[in-house]
Amino acid sequence: MFGIGIPELLIILVIILIIFGAGKLPEIGGAIGKGIRNFKKSFQEQEEIKNTEDPEKIEEKKK
């Protein structure tokens, strides 16, 4: 995982805990989760739009 081992992850987590405190960590985790969920959702919607595009328009774009 990006060349980061367990000791480095633990150090990073301790630093984050010191900076934000234990009370803010659930809020930060929730915000990150929502961001990832919205990111995935936007890609799925783009794929749906591409799949439902009019085949004639696709042919015109290729020319």
The first five atom37 places (N, CA, C, CB, O) and aatype in JSON, in Angstrom:
{
  "aatype": [12, 13, 7, 9, 7, 9, 14, 6, 10, 10, 9, 9, 10, 19, 9, 9, 10, 9, 9, 13, 7, 0, 7, 11, 10, 14, 6, 9, 7, 7, 0, 9, 7, 11, 7, 9, 1, 2, 13, 11, 11, 15, 13, 5, 6, 5, 6, 6, 9, 11, 2, 16, 6, 3, 14, 6, 11, 9, 6, 6, 11, 11, 11],
  "atom_mask": [
    [1, 1, 1, 1, 1],
    [1, 1, 1, 1, 1],
    [1, 1, 1, 0, 1],
    [1, 1, 1, 1, 1],
    [1, 1, 1, 0, 1],
    [1, 1, 1, 1, 1],
    [1, 1, 1, 1, 1],
    [1, 1, 1, 1, 1],
    [1, 1, 1, 1, 1],
    [1, 1, 1, 1, 1],
    [1, 1, 1, 1, 1],
    [1, 1, 1, 1, 1],
    [1, 1, 1, 1, 1],
    [1, 1, 1, 1, 1],
    [1, 1, 1, 1, 1],
    [1, 1, 1, 1, 1],
    [1, 1, 1, 1, 1],
    [1, 1, 1, 1, 1],
    [1, 1, 1, 1, 1],
    [1, 1, 1, 1, 1],
    [1, 1, 1, 0, 1],
    [1, 1, 1, 1, 1],
    [1, 1, 1, 0, 1],
    [1, 1, 1, 1, 1],
    [1, 1, 1, 1, 1],
    [1, 1, 1, 1, 1],
    [1, 1, 1, 1, 1],
    [1, 1, 1, 1, 1],
    [1, 1, 1, 0, 1],
    [1, 1, 1, 0, 1],
    [1, 1, 1, 1, 1],
    [1, 1, 1, 1, 1],
    [1, 1, 1, 0, 1],
    [1, 1, 1, 1, 1],
    [1, 1, 1, 0, 1],
    [1, 1, 1, 1, 1],
    [1, 1, 1, 1, 1],
    [1, 1, 1, 1, 1],
    [1, 1, 1, 1, 1],
    [1, 1, 1, 1, 1],
    [1, 1, 1, 1, 1],
    [1, 1, 1, 1, 1],
    [1, 1, 1, 1, 1],
    [1, 1, 1, 1, 1],
    [1, 1, 1, 1, 1],
    [1, 1, 1, 1, 1],
    [1, 1, 1, 1, 1],
    [1, 1, 1, 1, 1],
    [1, 1, 1, 1, 1],
    [1, 1, 1, 1, 1],
    [1, 1, 1, 1, 1],
    [1, 1, 1, 1, 1],
    [1, 1, 1, 1, 1],
    [1, 1, 1, 1, 1],
    [1, 1, 1, 1, 1],
    [1, 1, 1, 1, 1],
    [1, 1, 1, 1, 1],
    [1, 1, 1, 1, 1],
    [1, 1, 1, 1, 1],
    [1, 1, 1, 1, 1],
    [1, 1, 1, 1, 1],
    [1, 1, 1, 1, 1],
    [1, 1, 1, 1, 1]
  ],
  "atom_positions": [
    [[0.86, -1.19, 0.0], [0.0, 0.0, 0.0], [0.89, 1.23, 0.0], [-0.97, 0.01, 1.23], [1.19, 1.77, 1.06]],
    [[1.3, 1.67, -1.14], [2.11, 2.87, -1.34], [3.44, 2.81, -0.6], [1.33, 4.09, -0.89], [4.03, 3.85, -0.31]],
    [[3.92, 1.61, -0.28], [5.19, 1.48, 0.4], [5.14, 1.89, 1.87], [0.0, 0.0, 0.0], [6.18, 2.14, 2.47]],
    [[3.95, 1.95, 2.45], [3.79, 2.34, 3.85], [3.5, 1.08, 4.66], [2.65, 3.4, 4.03], [2.56, 0.34, 4.36]],
    [[4.3, 0.84, 5.66], [4.11, -0.33, 6.5], [3.28, -0.01, 7.74], [0.0, 0.0, 0.0], [2.81, 1.11, 7.91]],
    [[3.11, -1.01, 8.57], [2.32, -0.87, 9.8], [2.9, 0.2, 10.74], [2.24, -2.21, 10.52], [2.13, 1.01, 11.26]],
    [[4.22, 0.22, 10.97], [4.74, 1.25, 11.89], [4.48, 2.68, 11.4], [6.24, 1.05, 12.07], [4.16, 3.56, 12.19]],
    [[4.62, 2.88, 10.1], [4.37, 4.22, 9.56], [2.9, 4.6, 9.7], [4.79, 4.3, 8.09], [2.58, 5.74, 10.04]],
    [[2.0, 3.64, 9.43], [0.57, 3.91, 9.58], [0.22, 4.27, 11.03], [-0.26, 2.71, 9.13], [-0.57, 5.18, 11.27]],
    [[0.82, 3.56, 11.97], [0.55, 3.85, 13.38], [1.04, 5.25, 13.76], [1.22, 2.81, 14.28], [0.36, 5.97, 14.49]],
    [[2.2, 5.63, 13.28], [2.71, 6.98, 13.56], [1.79, 8.03, 12.96], [4.14, 7.15, 13.0], [1.49, 9.03, 13.62]],
    [[1.35, 7.82, 11.74], [0.43, 8.76, 11.09], [-0.87, 8.86, 11.87], [0.15, 8.34, 9.64], [-1.39, 9.96, 12.08]],
    [[-1.41, 7.72, 12.3], [-2.66, 7.74, 13.07], [-2.51, 8.45, 14.4], [-3.15, 6.32, 13.3], [-3.42, 9.17, 14.82]],
    [[-1.39, 8.27, 15.07], [-1.14, 8.97, 16.34], [-1.06, 10.47, 16.12], [0.16, 8.47, 17.0], [-1.61, 11.24, 16.9]],
    [[-0.37, 10.89, 15.06], [-0.27, 12.33, 14.75], [-1.64, 12.91, 14.46], [0.67, 12.56, 13.55], [-1.97, 14.0, 14.93]],
    [[-2.46, 12.18, 13.68], [-3.82, 12.65, 13.38], [-4.63, 12.75, 14.66], [-4.52, 11.71, 12.37], [-5.38, 13.71, 14.84]],
    [[-4.5, 11.78, 15.54], [-5.22, 11.79, 16.81], [-4.81, 12.99, 17.65], [-4.96, 10.49, 17.58], [-5.67, 13.62, 18.28]],
    [[-3.53, 13.31, 17.67], [-3.06, 14.46, 18.45], [-3.58, 15.76, 17.86], [-1.52, 14.49, 18.49], [-4.0, 16.66, 18.59]],
    [[-3.56, 15.87, 16.52], [-3.98, 17.12, 15.87], [-5.48, 17.35, 16.02], [-3.6, 17.09, 14.38], [-5.89, 18.45, 16.4]],
    [[-6.29, 16.35, 15.72], [-7.74, 16.54, 15.68], [-8.44, 16.14, 16.96], [-8.31, 15.77, 14.54], [-9.54, 16.63, 17.23]],
    [[-7.86, 15.3, 17.75], [-8.51, 14.84, 18.97], [-9.47, 13.69, 18.68], [0.0, 0.0, 0.0], [-9.9, 13.49, 17.55]],
    [[-9.78, 12.96, 19.74], [-10.63, 11.76, 19.58], [-12.06, 12.12, 19.19], [-10.63, 10.95, 20.86], [-12.73, 11.32, 18.53]],
    [[-12.55, 13.28, 19.59], [-13.93, 13.66, 19.3], [-14.2, 13.95, 17.84], [0.0, 0.0, 0.0], [-15.31, 13.72, 17.36]],
    [[-13.21, 14.44, 17.13], [-13.39, 14.82, 15.72], [-13.18, 13.67, 14.75], [-12.45, 15.93, 15.37], [-13.61, 13.75, 13.6]],
    [[-12.53, 12.59, 15.19], [-12.21, 11.5, 14.26], [-13.44, 10.87, 13.62], [-11.43, 10.43, 14.99], [-13.4, 10.6, 12.42]],
    [[-14.54, 10.62, 14.35], [-15.72, 10.06, 13.66], [-16.29, 11.01, 12.6], [-16.8, 9.74, 14.68], [-16.76, 10.56, 11.55]],
    [[-16.25, 12.3, 12.87], [-16.75, 13.27, 11.88], [-15.87, 13.27, 10.63], [-16.79, 14.69, 12.5], [-16.37, 13.31, 9.51]],
    [[-14.56, 13.23, 10.84], [-13.63, 13.21, 9.71], [-13.81, 11.94, 8.9], [-12.17, 13.33, 10.2], [-13.84, 11.97, 7.67]],
    [[-13.95, 10.8, 9.6], [-14.16, 9.53, 8.9], [-15.46, 9.52, 8.11], [0.0, 0.0, 0.0], [-15.51, 9.01, 6.99]],
    [[-16.51, 10.09, 8.69], [-17.79, 10.16, 7.99], [-17.7, 11.04, 6.75], [0.0, 0.0, 0.0], [-18.26, 10.7, 5.71]],
    [[-17.0, 12.16, 6.87], [-16.85, 13.06, 5.73], [-16.05, 12.4, 4.61], [-16.17, 14.37, 6.16], [-16.39, 12.54, 3.43]],
    [[-15.0, 11.69, 4.98], [-14.2, 11.0, 3.96], [-15.03, 9.9, 3.29], [-12.92, 10.38, 4.6], [-14.97, 9.73, 2.07]],
    [[-15.82, 9.17, 4.09], [-16.68, 8.12, 3.53], [-17.71, 8.68, 2.57], [0.0, 0.0, 0.0], [-17.95, 8.1, 1.51]],
    [[-18.32, 9.81, 2.92], [-19.3, 10.43, 2.03], [-18.64, 10.89, 0.74], [-19.98, 11.61, 2.72], [-19.21, 10.76, -0.34]],
    [[-17.43, 11.44, 0.86], [-16.72, 11.89, -0.33], [-16.4, 10.74, -1.27], [0.0, 0.0, 0.0], [-16.57, 10.86, -2.49]],
    [[-15.94, 9.63, -0.72], [-15.64, 8.46, -1.55], [-16.91, 7.92, -2.19], [-14.95, 7.36, -0.72], [-16.9, 7.55, -3.36]],
    [[-18.0, 7.87, -1.42], [-19.27, 7.37, -1.94], [-19.76, 8.25, -3.09], [-20.33, 7.32, -0.82], [-20.21, 7.73, -4.11]],
    [[-19.67, 9.57, -2.94], [-20.1, 10.47, -4.01], [-19.21, 10.35, -5.23], [-20.11, 11.92, -3.51], [-19.68, 10.45, -6.36]],
    [[-17.93, 10.13, -5.01], [-16.99, 9.96, -6.11], [-17.34, 8.72, -6.93], [-15.55, 9.86, -5.58], [-17.38, 8.78, -8.16]],
    [[-17.6, 7.61, -6.25], [-17.99, 6.37, -6.94], [-19.32, 6.55, -7.67], [-18.08, 5.21, -5.94], [-19.48, 6.08, -8.79]],
    [[-20.26, 7.24, -7.01], [-21.58, 7.45, -7.6], [-21.47, 8.27, -8.89], [-22.51, 8.14, -6.6], [-22.18, 8.0, -9.86]],
    [[-20.6, 9.27, -8.89], [-20.46, 10.11, -10.09], [-19.9, 9.29, -11.25], [-19.55, 11.32, -9.8], [-20.31, 9.49, -12.4]],
    [[-18.97, 8.38, -10.98], [-18.44, 7.53, -12.04], [-19.5, 6.59, -12.58], [-17.23, 6.73, -11.55], [-19.58, 6.36, -13.78]],
    [[-20.33, 6.04, -11.69], [-21.39, 5.15, -12.13], [-22.4, 5.9, -12.99], [-22.09, 4.5, -10.92], [-22.89, 5.36, -13.98]],
    [[-22.72, 7.13, -12.61], [-23.66, 7.92, -13.4], [-23.08, 8.25, -14.77], [-24.03, 9.21, -12.66], [-23.81, 8.26, -15.76]],
    [[-21.79, 8.53, -14.83], [-21.16, 8.81, -16.12], [-21.22, 7.59, -17.03], [-19.7, 9.26, -15.93], [-21.46, 7.72, -18.23]],
    [[-21.0, 6.41, -16.46], [-21.07, 5.18, -17.25], [-22.5, 4.95, -17.75], [-20.6, 3.97, -16.42], [-22.69, 4.53, -18.89]],
    [[-23.49, 5.24, -16.92], [-24.88, 5.07, -17.33], [-25.21, 6.03, -18.46], [-25.83, 5.28, -16.14], [-25.91, 5.67, -19.4]],
    [[-24.71, 7.26, -18.37], [-24.97, 8.25, -19.42], [-24.32, 7.8, -20.72], [-24.43, 9.64, -19.01], [-24.93, 7.91, -21.79]],
    [[-23.09, 7.28, -20.65], [-22.41, 6.81, -21.86], [-23.15, 5.63, -22.48], [-20.96, 6.42, -21.55], [-23.23, 5.53, -23.71]],
    [[-23.68, 4.75, -21.65], [-24.36, 3.57, -22.15], [-25.73, 3.89, -22.74], [-24.52, 2.56, -21.04], [-26.23, 3.13, -23.57]],
    [[-26.34, 4.99, -22.34], [-27.67, 5.34, -22.84], [-27.61, 6.38, -23.94], [-28.53, 5.84, -21.72], [-28.66, 6.83, -24.41]],
    [[-26.41, 6.78, -24.36], [-26.29, 7.76, -25.42], [-26.83, 7.2, -26.73], [-24.83, 8.18, -25.59], [-26.78, 5.99, -26.97]],
    [[-27.34, 8.06, -27.57], [-27.89, 7.68, -28.86], [-26.77, 7.13, -29.77], [-28.59, 8.89, -29.54], [-25.76, 7.8, -29.97]],
    [[-26.94, 5.94, -30.3], [-25.88, 5.34, -31.14], [-25.52, 6.2, -32.35], [-26.32, 3.97, -31.62], [-24.36, 6.19, -32.77]],
    [[-26.49, 6.94, -32.93], [-26.19, 7.8, -34.08], [-25.23, 8.92, -33.7], [-27.48, 8.38, -34.65], [-24.35, 9.28, -34.47]],
    [[-25.42, 9.48, -32.5], [-24.53, 10.55, -32.06], [-23.13, 10.01, -31.82], [-25.07, 11.21, -30.77], [-22.15, 10.71, -32.08]],
    [[-23.03, 8.8, -31.35], [-21.71, 8.19, -31.13], [-20.99, 8.03, -32.46], [-21.85, 6.83, -30.42], [-19.79, 8.29, -32.55]],
    [[-21.71, 7.59, -33.49], [-21.11, 7.43, -34.81], [-20.65, 8.77, -35.37], [-22.11, 6.77, -35.77], [-19.6, 8.85, -36.0]],
    [[-21.46, 9.85, -35.13], [-21.08, 11.17, -35.62], [-19.82, 11.66, -34.92], [-22.22, 12.18, -35.42], [-18.98, 12.31, -35.55]],
    [[-19.66, 11.38, -33.65], [-18.49, 11.81, -32.91], [-17.24, 11.11, -33.4], [-18.67, 11.55, -31.42], [-16.15, 11.68, -33.36]],
    [[-17.37, 9.86, -33.87], [-16.23, 9.12, -34.35], [-15.7, 9.68, -35.66], [-16.58, 7.66, -34.5], [-14.52, 9.54, -35.96]],
    [[-16.57, 10.3, -36.45], [-16.18, 10.84, -37.77], [-15.44, 12.11, -37.63], [-17.37, 11.06, -38.66], [-15.03, 12.7, -38.62]]
  ]
}
